[in-house]
């Protein structure tokens, strides 16, 4: 470190008390920390690096060398395109399921047609946005001037990696990474009515409290319906595949292969059966039954009572809202129980037959390990095993066929009933519901692009750290977002969007797979309630991973957001406005951080914990953070510093966000970097301000022209200038300066129009 790559050193020096603090010129060569083998993987994510090299004195008058690097990420556009493609596929599948719902009464059929019309329009909109994004071939990041463009609204603003590599004379080399990005928010949609946090709450209250002609299902029940539908779509083909493998093993007359195939079939079938052990499916079947034209109710009231709200004894009028399906109707609930139980009985017959075949063949006890609770049908099994000895395939085939038929009947009924549940959510306040879905997709897309970038960078940096890899698959990673938005005007809506978008990242899990080609860009699978990001690693890197990760274990992240407004608008908000949103967000996320800390201390081995932190020290930081959140002090930047320190000690991923990831973000990142140099690497106390000025300096080898500004979209020689090196005004504006500024502004306006 400290050597010049691709250029000569042009030292910029500043005299301080007869000493010098040196800044070495910019360079564009990427950094190689863990060897050149990892560079292709890293270069697949990062692009257009801009580096600066510094030399600062330590407290014992020696020199430390610092390499600061900023890089764009091509994931800014790749992740939104992946996500939009996934949304289109999911919505097309849902629309098809609505069409296959079957015959409905005129009222419900008209609602379905209306829903399908609007949903088709949404799909067309997503397809148009995807087409426009595919045409983008210029810059690999979205500048702040483009944040209001409709075709780019899924793309995060100014997503970059800010990395500081410290070479200290006393300590080991250290890397400090911060992902900087504009706050995930739907800028094109606007903030006139607030952000997602307020809009979702208002929408749910209206659904609960306003009478309407639909059946009310809570957000939890709607999410459960989507989960069960997803499980059905995944498990049914898996069960069919394992059933065919069982028949193949039977045709080969291989006892060991037969037992293994049976075990896999039993596991998947048990998961399938378990997916329907929910009152929601039963109530949804009744709801769909009542929506059929001329449905006839058969049985007297069921003695079983639902855990959901019961309806009044008098039947409600047709156009009144229902809180749940009336369970005192004459609907035959036992019919569903019989259909559902037939799947388990069919599996038990297969298990019994496999046991009998292996036993007669002289094998050991085979299929008994995979047996399921319940009793098999003895008449069906005995009728087959008492026949003259035949081929195994011929004896298992009718049982497999019965299992598939029973499973098909269950899937058909369950999919239709749960699709009817989703129809209720879509049918109420159609435009508003779909616009909220669109807004949430936009905000989540921006947040996910940053998360995937941060995860890949963290994985690359810590790939050779066994402790980190153990933490990754044992407790997951903490992802800490530092928000610098004010609680004033439009930024309130941005903060509300950002809070929901970051919270939604809990739905994301990562899976590391081996790359089979040179394409190592991540792939996203799943649905809106559960996403899996597949990160591809080259073979050599993949082999270094623990067995659990190589076997496909899902790796989870724990996002937390702490926000402290720091600009002049926050001064107005604290004096004349409301900061309760910021206070509630900070308190809620502190509880999440504390929960992660508890799990971390319980599951991680003590030797790993002591490897990079003192337990008492971390506990003290958490207590200090809690006290600062409770103190409700104005512009309490101590909250940001404590949260960032805790994140680094917990080996987490750091994000810093403001409206556009420019001025406020650059102020925060450079201040954090210099504080780290002072606290962790013994930066000389007299050079703290000078080091800060060096990092915040816009000029390195002469003034930059307008054509070199990345915000204008015109980059000289394809080398973007880091927004973190912009000239910076005061971080905090006092009330006196604010008053002077307002008076002068008013005077200038009056002079202009006179």
Secondary structure as UniProt FT lines:
FT   STRAND          12..16
FT   TURN            17..18
FT   STRAND          19..27
FT   HELIX           36..38
FT   HELIX           39..43
FT   TURN            44..45
FT   STRAND          46..58
FT   TURN            59..60
FT   STRAND          63..73
FT   HELIX           75..99
FT   TURN            100..101
FT   HELIX           106..134
FT   HELIX           144..146
FT   TURN            147..148
FT   HELIX           150..152
FT   TURN            153..154
FT   STRAND          160..167
FT   STRAND          174..182
FT   TURN            187..189
FT   TURN            192..193
FT   HELIX           196..209
FT   HELIX           219..252
FT   HELIX           255..274
FT   TURN            275..276
FT   HELIX           279..291
FT   TURN            293..294
FT   TURN            318..319
FT   TURN            327..328
FT   HELIX           333..360
FT   TURN            361..362
FT   HELIX           367..370
FT   HELIX           378..385
FT   HELIX           392..427
FT   TURN            428..429
FT   HELIX           430..461
FT   TURN            462..464
FT   HELIX           466..474
FT   STRAND          477..483
FT   HELIX           490..503
FT   HELIX           504..507
FT   STRAND          508..514
FT   STRAND          523..527
FT   TURN            528..529
FT   STRAND          530..537
FT   HELIX           539..543
FT   HELIX           547..550
FT   TURN            551..552
FT   STRAND          555..563
FT   HELIX           568..576
FT   HELIX           580..603
FT   HELIX           606..612
FT   HELIX           615..631
FT   TURN            634..635
FT   HELIX           638..649
FT   TURN            650..651
FT   STRAND          653..658
FT   HELIX           663..680
FT   HELIX           685..687
FT   HELIX           688..696
FT   HELIX           706..708
FT   HELIX           710..712
FT   HELIX           716..718
FT   HELIX           723..725
FT   HELIX           735..753
//
